[in-house]
């Protein structure tokens, strides 16, 4: 719900200034934006795909999805999703993309990709999706998934193979202590009660 609210806030900000960026005044051409339709698409979560969905598609040899990395060049060179091409947001807006291509947009946390999605949707593109959670979710879900040691071996092997395919590795969470292995706190030794003994010189303690 929080992520949805963030996306709707981005929509409101972009649409508020859309008249400045959509269309070319010199050519007298403008794009009609159906604001309600865009908002409905977001509310129905039809504007994005999950990391699992993207990974499954990329592991197919016949995939034709076009993946666009919106981060800076340094981050892109350090790691990027296989087959992704890097483009700045300004380049993306100016470029003529194919209306028939399925385009996947991603950034680190996903917010920048949502902005790009809104701009392209406002220009009339329909087969566009942002990667939910961005590269952050991709890393935690696909490249470096953390699983319990109680997970079935077959599923662990599947997740491990997928992680290695995308340059990562499976990670096991720390096993929780079973009830039999839980450490019982030691009882503190009771201190002997000190008694007072009266002597001529005064009072002194005896244990």
trRosetta pair geometry for C-beta under 8 A, 3 or more apart (Angstrom, degrees):
i j d omega theta_ij theta_ji phi_ij phi_ji
1 4 5.6 -54 -150 34 33 114
1 5 6.5 35 153 -20 65 103
2 5 5.8 -54 -153 33 32 112
2 6 6.6 35 150 -21 64 103
3 6 5.6 -51 -153 32 35 114
3 7 6.6 35 150 -19 66 103
3 110 7.8 3 -152 95 116 144
3 132 7.5 63 160 -158 153 95
3 133 7.8 -47 -120 -71 149 70
4 7 5.7 -54 -152 35 34 111
4 8 6.4 31 153 -17 67 105
4 42 7.1 135 -151 152 82 95
4 43 7.1 71 -163 -116 124 51
4 45 7.6 -69 -97 -76 109 92
5 8 5.8 -54 -146 38 32 109
5 9 6.4 37 153 -22 64 104
6 9 5.7 -55 -152 34 31 113
6 10 6.6 33 150 -20 64 103
6 111 6.8 -78 154 -106 126 102
6 114 7.8 124 120 43 94 172
7 10 5.6 -52 -152 34 35 112
7 11 6.5 40 149 -23 65 101
7 42 5.4 -171 129 -164 127 128
7 47 7.5 150 -172 74 145 145
7 114 5.3 -129 -121 -151 86 144
8 11 5.3 -45 -150 30 37 118
8 12 6.6 40 152 -21 64 101
8 39 6.9 56 -126 -137 94 90
8 42 6.3 155 -78 119 74 144
8 43 7.8 46 -80 -71 117 80
9 12 5.7 -51 -152 33 33 112
9 13 6.6 31 151 -17 65 105
10 13 5.8 -57 -150 36 33 110
10 14 6.2 25 157 -14 68 109
10 111 6.9 -179 -78 -160 142 83
10 114 5.2 80 86 121 165 122
10 115 5.9 -113 -172 -78 127 72
10 118 6.5 -156 132 -29 103 149
11 14 6.1 -63 -146 40 27 104
11 15 5.9 17 163 -12 66 114
11 38 6.4 165 -145 128 126 117
11 39 6.3 133 148 -92 161 77
11 42 6.4 -107 -53 -21 144 163
11 118 6.0 -171 -106 -112 64 133
12 15 6.1 -60 -139 42 24 105
12 16 6.2 34 158 -31 61 108
13 16 5.8 -55 -153 25 27 116
13 17 7.3 -9 161 9 60 104
14 17 6.7 -80 -158 50 31 86
14 18 6.2 60 146 -69 69 90
14 115 6.5 164 -74 -141 131 73
14 118 4.6 93 80 130 167 145
14 119 6.8 -117 -161 -65 137 71
14 122 7.4 -142 142 -37 118 143
15 18 5.0 -16 -142 -24 40 125
15 33 7.0 -174 -128 131 98 149
15 35 5.8 78 -144 -117 151 112
15 38 7.8 166 -74 75 128 149
15 118 7.7 -104 -47 -176 78 124
15 122 7.7 -178 -97 -94 73 129
17 20 5.1 -34 173 25 84 120
17 21 6.8 52 127 -3 89 108
18 21 6.3 -82 -150 49 40 90
18 22 5.1 6 173 -2 85 122
18 33 6.1 -29 154 -7 158 163
18 122 5.8 -142 -142 -150 123 151
19 22 6.9 -56 -109 43 21 94
21 93 7.2 -56 176 -161 113 147
21 119 7.0 -57 126 -132 135 104
22 30 6.8 71 122 -157 91 72
22 31 4.9 -92 172 44 117 110
22 33 6.8 25 138 -46 178 121
22 122 5.2 -99 -91 142 135 118
22 123 6.5 -157 -132 -81 95 69
23 29 5.6 -162 -151 103 87 60
23 30 3.7 -5 -107 -113 151 58
23 31 5.6 -155 -61 4 89 75
24 27 4.4 35 96 28 115 105
24 28 7.9 -31 94 9 73 22
24 29 5.5 22 48 53 88 94
25 28 7.0 26 -171 -80 39 43
31 122 6.2 112 104 153 138 69
31 123 5.7 -123 -78 -127 169 40
31 124 5.8 -130 -142 -37 124 101
33 38 7.1 -14 180 -22 94 135
33 122 5.0 -13 -105 -139 122 83
34 37 3.8 28 117 18 119 121
34 38 6.5 149 91 -18 69 84
35 38 5.8 -58 -151 36 33 110
35 39 6.3 30 155 -17 67 108
36 39 5.7 -56 -147 38 31 111
36 40 6.2 33 154 -20 65 107
37 40 5.7 -54 -147 36 30 112
37 41 6.4 37 153 -24 63 104
38 41 5.6 -51 -151 31 32 115
38 42 6.7 28 153 -16 64 104
38 118 7.3 74 -172 -132 137 78
38 121 5.7 117 -118 135 112 137
38 122 7.6 6 -85 -73 150 71
39 42 5.8 -56 -153 36 33 110
39 43 6.3 32 152 -19 67 108
40 43 5.6 -53 -143 38 33 111
40 44 6.2 22 160 -10 66 110
41 44 6.2 -65 -148 44 25 103
41 46 4.8 -92 -161 67 73 107
41 47 5.2 94 136 -58 100 96
41 121 7.6 -165 71 -144 156 148
42 45 7.4 28 179 -78 36 35
42 46 7.8 -92 -67 45 19 70
42 47 5.1 -5 -96 -7 62 141
45 48 6.5 -59 -170 44 74 94
47 114 7.8 62 133 -130 131 80
47 117 5.9 95 178 162 109 147
47 121 7.7 -36 -128 -66 110 147
47 129 6.5 155 163 -130 39 63
47 130 6.3 12 139 20 88 96
48 110 8.0 25 -127 -159 141 122
48 117 7.8 -56 -76 -90 78 165
48 129 5.4 122 -130 -173 26 89
48 130 4.7 -43 -105 68 92 76
48 131 6.7 118 -161 -129 97 6
48 132 4.4 100 148 -58 139 89
49 53 4.4 -115 180 85 105 133
49 54 5.6 121 112 -53 123 88
49 104 6.7 -54 35 -120 126 111
49 129 4.8 53 -14 148 95 146
49 130 7.9 178 23 80 65 34
49 131 6.5 -35 67 -110 80 55
49 132 6.8 -143 85 -5 29 94
50 53 4.7 99 54 5 78 101
50 54 7.1 -146 94 -2 42 86
50 131 8.0 70 -159 -159 13 65
50 132 5.4 -30 -102 42 54 124
50 137 8.0 -95 -161 137 69 135
50 141 7.9 -98 167 141 94 168
51 54 5.9 -57 -148 39 32 109
51 55 6.1 33 155 -21 67 108
51 131 6.8 65 -81 -172 66 104
51 132 7.2 -104 -27 66 72 83
51 133 6.8 -52 -37 65 111 121
51 137 5.2 -152 -39 125 131 96
51 138 4.7 179 -123 -100 120 57
51 141 4.3 119 83 76 147 138
51 142 5.1 -135 162 -31 117 112
52 55 5.8 -56 -145 37 28 111
52 56 6.3 29 157 -20 64 106
52 141 6.6 -91 -52 156 78 131
52 142 7.5 -177 -82 -76 47 96
53 56 5.9 -54 -149 34 29 111
53 57 6.5 26 154 -17 63 108
54 57 5.8 -58 -151 37 32 110
54 58 6.2 26 156 -17 68 110
54 65 7.9 -135 -138 104 79 164
54 67 7.9 92 -158 -106 120 125
54 81 7.4 -28 148 -161 132 149
54 104 6.3 113 -116 -151 118 158
54 131 6.1 -6 -40 -116 154 107
54 138 7.5 -44 71 -109 137 108
55 58 5.9 -59 -144 39 29 107
55 59 6.4 27 159 -21 65 109
55 142 4.9 -178 -76 -119 139 129
55 162 6.1 55 167 -172 134 121
55 166 6.8 -68 -126 -46 104 142
56 59 6.1 -61 -150 33 27 109
56 60 7.4 32 150 -26 59 100
57 60 6.0 -54 -165 20 38 112
57 63 5.2 104 160 -115 82 129
57 65 5.9 44 143 -7 137 141
58 63 5.8 -60 -109 8 36 171
58 65 7.6 -78 -77 50 73 125
58 81 7.4 -119 -89 172 161 104
58 82 6.0 123 -175 69 133 111
58 83 6.8 -166 -134 24 107 127
58 166 7.9 69 98 -87 140 108
59 162 7.1 -61 -73 -123 146 88
59 165 6.3 22 -105 154 105 160
60 63 5.0 116 75 -47 95 92
63 83 7.7 178 97 35 122 174
64 101 7.7 -123 138 -135 96 75
64 102 7.2 99 96 34 80 102
65 83 7.9 97 81 112 82 139
65 101 7.9 108 -146 179 39 82
65 102 4.8 -57 -116 91 78 107
65 103 7.5 155 -171 -97 76 19
65 104 5.6 32 167 -11 122 115
66 85 7.6 -31 -173 22 86 115
66 97 7.9 -176 90 -154 157 111
66 98 8.0 128 -14 43 152 108
66 101 4.9 11 2 173 129 128
66 102 6.8 156 22 80 76 51
66 103 4.9 -27 75 -106 103 68
66 104 7.0 173 86 21 48 72
67 81 5.8 -97 158 92 150 121
67 83 5.6 92 32 101 122 90
67 84 4.2 -74 112 -99 111 73
67 85 7.0 134 84 15 64 68
67 103 7.9 158 -89 -161 26 52
67 104 4.7 -19 -111 67 72 108
67 106 7.3 -7 -170 11 94 110
68 84 6.7 149 -105 -160 8 84
68 85 6.0 -31 -111 69 62 81
68 86 7.7 111 -166 -123 63 19
68 87 5.3 -35 -160 30 110 114
68 92 6.7 96 170 -104 153 122
68 103 6.4 7 -3 -172 116 98
68 104 6.9 169 22 83 70 53
68 105 5.3 -20 68 -106 103 65
68 106 7.5 156 82 24 56 65
68 116 7.7 -140 100 151 129 155
69 76 5.3 126 117 -111 143 104
69 80 5.0 -54 -71 -141 159 120
69 81 7.0 171 -75 29 108 90
69 84 4.4 75 -34 155 106 128
69 85 6.8 -169 20 87 88 27
69 86 4.7 -42 75 -97 105 68
69 87 7.4 127 65 21 55 62
69 106 6.3 -27 -110 71 57 88
69 107 7.8 119 -166 -95 56 46
70 86 7.8 157 -84 -151 15 65
70 87 6.8 -33 -100 75 60 69
70 88 7.3 84 -153 -136 68 27
70 89 6.0 47 -153 -65 114 80
70 92 7.4 -31 -105 -31 100 146
70 105 6.3 32 -30 -170 121 93
70 106 6.9 -172 14 86 92 36
70 107 4.6 -47 68 -80 109 94
70 112 5.1 -165 109 126 136 119
70 113 5.9 177 17 -81 139 71
70 116 5.8 -142 -87 -37 149 149
71 75 4.1 -77 146 84 133 133
71 76 5.6 168 81 -55 100 80
71 80 8.0 -158 47 -100 120 98
71 86 7.1 -71 63 -131 67 106
71 107 5.7 136 -61 -144 79 68
71 108 6.2 91 -93 -44 120 84
71 112 7.8 120 -77 74 59 154
71 135 7.5 -16 -39 -10 139 144
72 75 5.3 90 59 14 74 102
72 76 6.9 -136 102 -8 36 95
73 76 5.3 -56 -145 37 34 116
73 77 6.2 32 159 -19 69 105
73 86 6.3 114 -102 140 63 161
74 77 6.1 -56 -148 36 27 107
74 78 6.6 31 152 -23 62 106
75 78 5.6 -53 -150 31 33 115
75 79 7.8 -48 172 49 62 65
75 108 7.3 -69 -171 -71 155 105
76 80 5.0 17 -157 -62 67 127
76 84 7.8 -137 -144 108 98 116
76 86 4.3 -8 -118 -81 161 139
77 80 7.8 8 -59 -20 15 109
79 135 7.9 134 101 -166 106 135
79 167 7.2 -164 -137 96 113 148
80 84 4.6 -127 159 66 112 126
80 86 7.0 -97 -106 -62 155 98
81 84 4.5 86 67 -31 83 129
81 106 6.8 62 -1 50 137 150
81 135 7.4 -141 -40 -108 101 93
81 138 6.6 -78 -80 -170 114 159
81 166 7.5 -23 -135 -148 68 115
82 166 6.8 -121 -13 -122 110 76
84 106 7.5 -64 -125 46 140 114
87 91 4.6 -128 -170 86 94 124
87 92 5.0 112 127 -63 127 88
87 95 7.4 -59 -154 -4 146 146
88 91 4.7 96 57 4 78 103
88 92 7.1 -144 94 -10 42 87
89 92 5.5 -53 -150 31 34 116
89 93 6.6 33 155 -19 66 103
89 112 7.1 -116 -67 -178 125 99
89 115 7.0 -11 -130 106 141 114
89 116 5.7 -129 -123 -88 93 98
89 119 7.5 100 -173 24 99 158
90 93 6.0 -53 -151 33 32 110
90 94 6.6 20 156 -10 64 111
91 94 6.0 -68 -150 43 31 104
91 95 5.9 30 158 -29 70 112
92 95 6.0 -55 -141 28 26 111
92 97 7.9 9 -164 -47 71 126
92 116 5.8 2 103 -147 160 114
92 119 7.4 99 107 90 110 131
92 120 7.1 -65 152 -65 110 110
93 119 5.6 -60 -97 154 103 137
93 120 7.8 -132 -101 -71 60 69
93 123 7.6 164 -146 -46 70 146
97 101 6.4 -102 171 48 95 128
97 103 6.4 1 -178 -66 146 149
97 120 7.3 -4 34 -140 147 120
97 125 6.3 15 79 -100 126 136
98 101 4.1 92 74 -14 108 106
99 124 7.7 -34 -114 122 111 99
99 125 6.6 -147 -121 -120 65 68
99 126 7.3 42 -167 25 84 92
99 127 7.5 108 171 19 47 108
100 127 7.1 30 -173 18 22 151
101 127 6.4 178 94 90 41 128
102 127 4.7 -92 -102 162 56 116
102 128 7.9 173 -162 -83 46 33
102 129 7.5 0 -178 9 88 108
103 120 7.4 -101 85 166 146 165
103 125 7.1 -17 31 170 135 139
103 127 6.4 106 13 108 77 80
103 128 4.6 -16 68 -111 105 77
103 129 7.2 163 87 27 56 62
104 128 8.0 173 -79 -158 26 55
104 129 5.5 -20 -110 73 67 92
104 130 7.6 117 -165 -125 59 18
104 131 6.1 59 177 -54 102 93
105 113 4.2 157 125 -154 99 96
105 116 4.8 -163 -163 90 154 130
105 117 5.7 -157 46 -61 143 84
105 120 7.8 176 -45 9 143 143
105 128 6.8 25 -13 -176 112 98
105 129 7.1 -175 23 93 78 41
105 130 4.9 -41 73 -106 97 68
105 131 6.9 -144 88 -2 45 80
106 110 7.1 -42 -145 -102 68 63
106 113 5.1 -14 -118 -84 22 147
106 130 6.8 130 -85 -166 53 66
106 131 3.8 3 -93 25 108 129
106 134 5.4 135 -168 -139 86 62
106 135 5.9 110 154 -50 120 77
106 138 7.3 36 -163 -31 152 139
107 110 6.2 177 57 -78 87 15
107 111 6.9 -70 71 55 135 54
107 112 3.6 83 -52 59 170 112
107 113 4.6 -159 0 -34 92 88
107 116 7.9 143 -37 0 114 125
107 134 5.1 -50 77 -128 57 126
107 135 7.1 -96 125 -3 26 98
108 112 7.4 61 27 17 75 121
108 134 5.2 44 112 146 23 145
108 135 5.3 -53 -127 43 40 107
108 136 6.0 55 166 -36 67 96
109 112 7.7 97 55 5 76 87
109 133 7.3 -67 -168 -171 50 43
109 134 4.7 110 128 28 6 147
109 135 7.9 -50 -50 42 28 72
109 136 5.5 17 -102 0 58 133
110 113 5.3 -61 -155 41 47 114
110 114 6.2 54 149 -28 76 100
110 130 6.3 102 -161 153 87 120
110 131 6.5 -124 -109 87 94 69
110 132 6.3 24 -127 -161 147 27
110 133 5.3 121 -43 74 140 0
110 134 3.5 -134 -50 -36 69 94
110 136 7.6 -87 -20 33 93 103
110 137 7.4 22 -47 5 126 118
111 114 5.5 -49 -152 28 35 114
111 115 6.8 38 150 -19 64 100
111 134 7.6 -39 4 -45 54 134
112 115 5.7 -49 -156 31 36 114
112 116 6.6 36 147 -17 65 104
112 134 7.8 67 40 -103 88 134
113 116 5.5 -51 -149 37 37 113
113 117 6.3 45 149 -25 67 102
113 130 4.0 133 133 -143 111 109
113 131 6.3 -34 148 35 173 75
113 134 6.2 169 4 -95 130 91
114 117 5.5 -48 -148 32 33 116
114 118 6.5 36 153 -21 63 102
114 130 5.4 -18 -78 -66 55 175
115 118 5.8 -54 -154 33 31 112
115 119 6.6 29 152 -17 64 105
116 119 5.8 -55 -150 36 34 110
116 120 6.3 25 157 -12 67 108
116 130 7.3 133 65 -93 95 107
117 120 6.1 -63 -148 42 28 104
117 121 6.0 28 156 -20 66 111
117 128 5.8 169 -134 131 77 116
117 129 7.3 5 -115 -159 125 15
117 130 4.6 -77 -46 -43 137 109
118 121 5.7 -55 -141 38 28 111
118 122 6.2 30 157 -21 63 107
119 122 5.8 -55 -151 34 28 112
119 123 6.7 22 151 -15 61 108
120 123 5.6 -58 -151 38 36 110
120 125 4.3 -33 162 42 96 134
120 128 5.0 134 106 -86 136 176
121 124 7.9 118 -178 -17 30 9
121 125 6.2 -85 -86 65 36 79
121 126 7.8 80 -125 -95 72 40
121 128 6.5 -135 -65 63 78 129
125 128 4.9 56 125 -23 118 127
131 134 5.9 102 91 -106 102 29
131 135 7.6 64 97 -55 141 48
131 137 7.5 -171 146 63 96 113
131 138 6.6 1 162 -55 139 114
132 137 6.4 -38 109 63 68 163
133 136 5.8 -111 163 75 85 89
133 137 2.6 52 118 -22 135 141
133 138 7.3 167 100 -24 101 62
133 141 7.8 88 89 -10 150 129
134 137 6.2 111 57 17 48 92
134 138 7.1 -85 128 -3 40 101
135 138 4.9 -53 -145 38 41 121
135 139 6.2 45 156 -24 71 100
136 139 6.1 -55 -154 31 27 108
136 140 6.7 10 156 -4 62 110
137 140 6.0 -61 -142 45 35 102
137 141 5.5 14 166 -4 72 119
138 141 6.4 -68 -133 48 19 97
138 142 5.3 -30 -173 29 63 121
138 143 6.7 50 137 -8 75 103
139 142 7.1 -53 -95 54 12 80
139 143 4.8 -38 -138 45 53 121
139 144 5.7 5 168 25 75 102
139 168 7.4 158 -149 -96 63 142
140 143 7.9 9 -24 51 16 82
140 144 6.4 -41 -112 74 34 88
140 145 7.1 81 159 -99 46 50
140 146 7.6 -35 -164 1 80 96
141 145 6.1 22 -167 -89 27 95
142 145 6.9 37 -78 -45 6 100
142 162 6.5 -97 -156 140 76 109
142 163 6.7 163 158 -100 50 63
142 166 5.5 6 144 54 112 159
142 168 6.9 127 119 24 65 147
143 163 5.8 97 -161 -147 28 80
143 166 5.3 -105 -90 105 79 113
143 167 6.4 -19 -132 79 109 73
143 168 3.0 151 -175 -56 69 148
143 169 7.9 13 165 17 65 42
144 163 6.7 100 -79 -145 29 123
144 168 4.9 -123 -55 -169 63 128
144 169 6.6 18 -110 60 72 59
144 170 7.9 155 -149 -113 42 19
144 171 5.7 24 -177 -7 83 123
145 159 5.3 -83 65 180 146 124
145 163 6.1 -124 16 -75 94 123
145 168 8.0 99 0 121 67 138
145 170 6.1 -24 66 -125 88 69
145 171 6.9 -178 90 34 40 81
146 171 4.8 -36 -100 86 70 103
146 172 7.3 101 -157 -151 68 6
146 173 5.1 78 168 -61 106 90
147 151 4.7 -40 169 -3 118 153
147 155 8.0 -180 -149 117 150 102
147 156 6.1 -177 102 -110 156 87
147 159 6.3 117 -44 82 144 160
147 170 6.4 -25 17 -170 116 105
147 171 7.4 138 18 78 68 51
147 172 6.3 -45 71 -110 71 55
147 173 6.8 -142 90 -4 21 92
148 151 5.2 128 67 -30 76 90
148 172 7.5 60 -156 -155 15 75
148 173 5.7 -31 -93 42 55 115
148 175 7.9 97 -161 -107 75 65
149 172 5.4 47 -69 -160 87 123
149 173 7.5 -127 -19 59 78 70
149 175 5.2 -29 23 -86 135 104
151 155 5.5 -103 166 82 105 116
151 156 5.2 127 102 -62 113 97
152 155 4.6 78 70 13 94 105
152 156 6.8 -163 92 -10 45 88
153 156 5.4 -55 -145 37 34 114
153 157 6.3 36 156 -22 67 104
154 157 5.8 -53 -151 33 29 111
154 158 6.6 30 151 -20 62 105
155 158 5.5 -51 -149 34 36 114
155 159 6.4 32 155 -15 67 105
156 159 6.0 -57 -147 40 30 107
156 160 6.1 32 154 -21 65 110
156 170 6.7 98 -170 -174 80 161
157 160 5.6 -55 -144 38 29 114
157 161 6.3 31 157 -21 64 105
158 161 6.0 -54 -149 34 28 109
158 162 6.5 25 154 -15 62 108
159 162 5.7 -56 -148 38 32 111
159 163 6.2 35 153 -22 66 106
159 170 5.6 97 112 -102 98 118
160 163 5.7 -53 -147 34 30 112
160 164 6.4 27 156 -16 64 106
160 169 7.3 7 -145 -160 77 56
160 170 4.0 -58 -96 -20 80 134
161 164 5.9 -57 -149 38 30 109
161 165 6.4 40 150 -28 63 104
162 165 5.5 -48 -151 27 33 118
162 166 6.9 7 159 3 64 105
163 166 6.5 -75 -155 49 29 92
163 168 4.1 -86 -175 87 87 98
163 169 5.4 122 133 -110 129 9
163 170 5.2 170 24 -53 155 66
164 167 7.6 58 -166 -68 32 13
164 168 7.0 -107 -72 66 29 52
164 169 6.6 48 -76 -94 73 60
172 175 7.8 -8 154 -49 113 81
177 181 4.9 -132 -164 93 87 102
177 182 5.0 114 132 -86 125 65
177 183 7.5 -62 -162 -8 161 76
178 181 4.8 75 53 17 80 102
178 182 7.2 -119 94 -32 39 79
179 182 5.7 -32 -149 -4 34 118
192 207 5.2 88 89 -169 135 93
194 205 5.1 -22 -171 -156 119 114
194 206 7.5 143 -160 68 70 38
194 207 6.2 -44 -108 -96 73 66
195 205 7.4 127 68 -156 42 63
195 206 5.6 -33 70 67 92 89
195 207 7.9 146 23 -108 81 20
196 203 5.7 -16 -162 -163 106 115
196 205 6.8 -48 -99 -103 56 56
196 206 7.9 131 -125 22 12 83
197 203 7.5 146 71 -151 42 66
197 204 6.5 -28 63 67 89 74
197 205 7.9 111 19 -144 85 15
197 206 5.1 28 -3 -1 127 125
198 203 6.2 -37 -106 -100 59 77
199 202 6.9 2 69 55 81 37
199 203 7.5 147 29 -103 75 27
199 204 6.5 -7 19 16 122 104
201 204 7.9 28 78 -30 105 112
